């Protein structure tokens, strides 16, 4: 059986060159995607249809000024009618890249708050804006919620415990 001489076989240098031929174009494409095409930027959506549907069930408060700021992105919007009321959920990605969920509902607060914050949620303080006083709750692991209960709706802002500044910024933007 014929065999290759030791110098005729593949050497480690050949494997390194082959890997470089593959990895260099991949690295260039990833750099182009991230830098030129803003590949890391969250995809923003228009929540107008969900807000319109929700406004037929209860008065909806739309945060002002956040979408003009290029660092805030609306990534989801969902409206659902339930047996005991209706709920609007809008997902935001703030500059910190930690997701924030704003929930507005005419479901009774005694049902909505435990469902969204968790049964172990406990009140930890308050936060005041010009329009309302928000109750601050610790929720599930590493979650904080700001809750405002009004006559026609309950607003819950839910996000990461380490991102309370953006939770408060969203609460302040709600008229």
C-alpha positions in Angstrom: 0.0 0.0 0.0 1.5 3.3 -1.0 2.0 5.9 1.7 2.8 9.6 1.6 6.1 10.8 2.8 6.1 12.9 6.0 6.7 16.1 4.0 3.8 15.3 1.5 1.1 15.2 4.2 -0.9 18.0 5.7 0.8 20.1 8.2 -0.6 22.2 11.1 0.3 25.4 9.1 -2.0 24.3 6.3 -4.9 23.9 8.7 -4.2 27.4 10.2 -4.2 28.9 6.7 -7.5 27.1 5.9 -9.1 28.5 9.0 -7.9 32.0 8.4 -9.4 31.8 4.8 -12.7 31.1 6.4 -12.6 33.2 9.5 -11.4 36.5 8.0 -14.4 36.9 5.6 -16.8 35.9 8.5 -15.2 38.5 10.8 -15.5 41.2 8.1 -19.2 40.4 7.4 -20.0 40.5 11.2 -18.2 43.9 11.5 -20.2 45.3 8.5 -23.4 44.0 10.0 -22.8 45.4 13.4 -21.3 48.8 12.4 -22.8 49.7 9.1 -26.2 48.0 9.3 -26.8 48.6 13.1 -27.3 44.9 13.5 -27.3 45.1 17.3 -30.1 47.6 17.4 -33.5 46.3 18.5 -36.2 46.1 15.9 -38.9 48.8 16.6 -42.5 48.4 15.8 -45.5 50.7 15.6 -47.9 50.0 18.5 -50.7 52.2 17.0 -53.1 49.4 16.2 -52.9 47.8 19.6 -53.2 51.2 21.3 -56.3 51.9 19.2 -58.0 48.7 20.1 -57.2 49.2 23.8 -58.5 52.8 23.8 -61.9 51.4 22.8 -62.0 49.4 26.1 -60.4 51.9 28.5 -58.5 55.2 28.5 -54.9 54.5 27.4 -52.0 56.6 28.5 -49.3 56.8 25.8 -45.8 57.8 27.0 -44.6 61.0 25.4 -41.2 61.7 24.1 -39.5 58.3 24.5 -39.8 57.1 20.9 -38.3 60.4 19.6 -35.2 59.5 21.7 -33.4 57.0 19.4 -32.3 54.9 22.4 -35.8 53.8 23.3 -37.4 51.1 21.1 -40.9 49.7 21.2 -40.4 46.0 20.5 -43.8 44.5 21.1 -47.5 45.6 21.5 -50.3 43.3 22.3 -53.9 43.9 23.2 -56.1 41.1 24.6 -59.7 41.0 25.8 -60.4 38.7 28.7 -63.5 37.6 30.6 -62.7 40.1 33.4 -61.4 43.0 31.3 -58.9 44.0 28.7 -55.1 44.3 28.8 -52.6 46.2 26.7 -48.9 45.2 26.9 -46.1 47.3 25.3 -42.5 46.1 25.5 -39.7 48.7 25.5 -35.9 48.4 25.1 -34.4 51.4 26.8 -30.7 52.6 26.5 -29.7 50.0 29.1 -30.9 47.2 26.8 -32.9 45.7 29.7 -36.4 45.0 28.6 -39.3 46.9 30.2 -42.9 45.9 30.0 -45.7 48.5 30.4 -49.1 46.9 31.1 -52.3 48.9 31.1 -55.6 47.1 32.0 -59.1 47.6 33.3 -58.8 44.2 35.0 -59.3 44.6 38.8 -56.0 45.5 40.4 -56.4 42.8 43.0 -56.2 40.2 40.2 -53.8 42.0 37.8 -51.0 42.9 40.2 -50.4 39.4 41.6 -50.6 38.0 38.1 -48.0 40.4 36.8 -45.7 41.0 39.8 -46.0 37.5 41.2 -47.5 36.2 44.4 -44.3 37.0 46.4 -44.4 40.7 45.3 -44.1 43.1 48.2 -44.4 46.9 48.3 -41.0 48.5 48.8 -41.7 52.2 48.4 -43.3 55.0 46.3 -42.2 57.1 43.3 -44.0 60.4 42.5 -44.3 62.0 39.1 -46.2 65.2 38.3 -49.3 63.2 37.3 -49.5 60.3 39.9 -47.9 58.4 42.7 -46.5 55.0 41.8 -46.3 52.1 44.3 -42.9 50.3 43.9 -43.0 46.6 44.3 -40.3 43.9 44.4 -41.5 41.2 42.1 -40.1 38.0 40.8 -36.3 37.5 41.1 -34.5 40.7 40.0 -37.7 42.4 39.0 -39.2 45.7 40.1 -42.6 47.0 39.3 -44.1 50.5 39.5 -47.9 50.4 39.8 -50.4 53.1 39.5 -54.1 52.3 40.2 -56.7 54.6 38.8 -60.4 54.6 38.6 -60.6 53.3 35.0 -57.3 51.4 34.7 -54.2 50.0 36.4 -50.8 50.7 34.9 -47.9 48.4 35.7 -44.3 49.0 34.6 -42.2 45.9 35.1 -38.5 45.6 34.6 -35.1 44.7 35.9 -34.3 45.7 39.5 -31.0 47.2 38.4 -32.7 49.5 35.9 -35.0 51.5 38.2 -33.9 54.8 36.5 -35.4 53.7 33.2 -38.5 52.4 34.9 -38.9 55.8 36.5 -38.2 57.6 33.2 -41.0 55.6 31.5 -43.4 56.3 34.4 -42.6 60.1 34.2 -43.3 60.0 30.4 -46.9 58.8 31.0 -49.3 61.7 30.9 
